């Protein structure tokens, strides 16, 4: 460096030593001494270094960097020969990249149009056409097309299920339940011909009129009542349960070789007690708890096995939920005894003594475990006004003969059906269906009078 060289030459040389070519070029190009021999010489050196770097960038196919580097180099030196050819090559590569991006953008727009058209077809009930349309774009459409295909397949399954349920409800004359399923159809595919057809059938059903008020269910309001919950058993609400022969009018008729009034279950604040009744000779009826005969009163605990009479009329007393006095009375697998439903004569293997509440859930802890329940739990709860239901993590509505509604008071009616439906969004529904294709989205629980 000459002692008469401009100061910016020193700054440019420092940048060169540090490999900061762009900064060196900026210092020199903005110099007030552009025509100074030392400045021009350094500009040539910087320009050649930039061309060399651009060559290395081209070998790595970094064409945007190549173009940017050569643009700066062209301000330092005149590009000729290989350097000029490299610049033209970079410009062509960038132009081709831009054309590819434009084609990809056009293709994405086309894919979105096809997805929109497929959804329109699905809303008209043309699920097969919608899926055929998307199948042609599945390879290049990526996740958007794949997600749309799964969504339409799921909608097709839900639509078919709702159509069958609506037709069955119309055939039974159940206007309310049929209307509920019809509303589901309208949400899935509002323009489908099945929606219009079933709307006409619903109108004709409504024109025939619903059943009279006298045929409708009534709410369970008294502790003395008992009801049958299909799939669960007889539910008793009282503080005293008389066990006896099925030929007698007792709280819990049992089919077996036992006395007319064989034993009594009594509830207090601590739980349940079992009292052996007396036979006609004044002797205590044969009652055993865990193999020990009961002559008077016995406090029951969770898991006790109770034998009534001489034969294998054996039952297990259960308190499955900690803190709840609601108990289960279940026949052992080898038991000859059965609970008899007085109104129909059918036999069951379980009774429920409902105290505070009865919980039905897909997994324990629960009084009753029902794995196909599409919610976190169903709770039957006794309150001052009567027996109420509540659903956790799902939606439900009560249906009585001829009328379906979402009950604001949530009473359990006799007779009635409680329809529980999952509250899954489309993403969760899709995930569950993929994981378990037979996953149930709704369950119907039937209540009737004993």
Secondary structure as UniProt FT lines:
FT   TURN            3..4
FT   HELIX           7..17
FT   TURN            18..19
FT   HELIX           21..29
FT   TURN            32..35
FT   HELIX           37..59
FT   TURN            60..61
FT   HELIX           63..76
FT   HELIX           81..123
FT   TURN            124..125
FT   HELIX           127..135
FT   TURN            136..137
FT   HELIX           138..172
FT   HELIX           175..188
FT   TURN            190..191
FT   HELIX           193..207
FT   HELIX           213..215
FT   STRAND          218..219
FT   TURN            223..224
FT   STRAND          226..229
FT   TURN            230..232
FT   STRAND          233..236
FT   STRAND          240..245
FT   TURN            246..247
FT   STRAND          252..255
FT   STRAND          263..268
FT   TURN            269..270
FT   STRAND          271..276
FT   TURN            280..281
FT   STRAND          287..289
FT   TURN            290..291
FT   STRAND          292..293
FT   STRAND          297..299
FT   TURN            302..303
FT   STRAND          305..308
FT   STRAND          314..318
FT   TURN            322..323
FT   STRAND          327..331
FT   TURN            333..334
FT   STRAND          338..340
FT   TURN            342..344
FT   STRAND          347..348
FT   STRAND          350..353
FT   STRAND          357..361
FT   STRAND          368..369
FT   TURN            371..372
FT   STRAND          377..383
FT   TURN            384..385
FT   STRAND          386..392
FT   STRAND          394..400
FT   TURN            401..402
FT   STRAND          403..405
FT   STRAND          413..414
FT   STRAND          416..422
FT   HELIX           426..435
FT   TURN            437..438
FT   STRAND          442..449
//
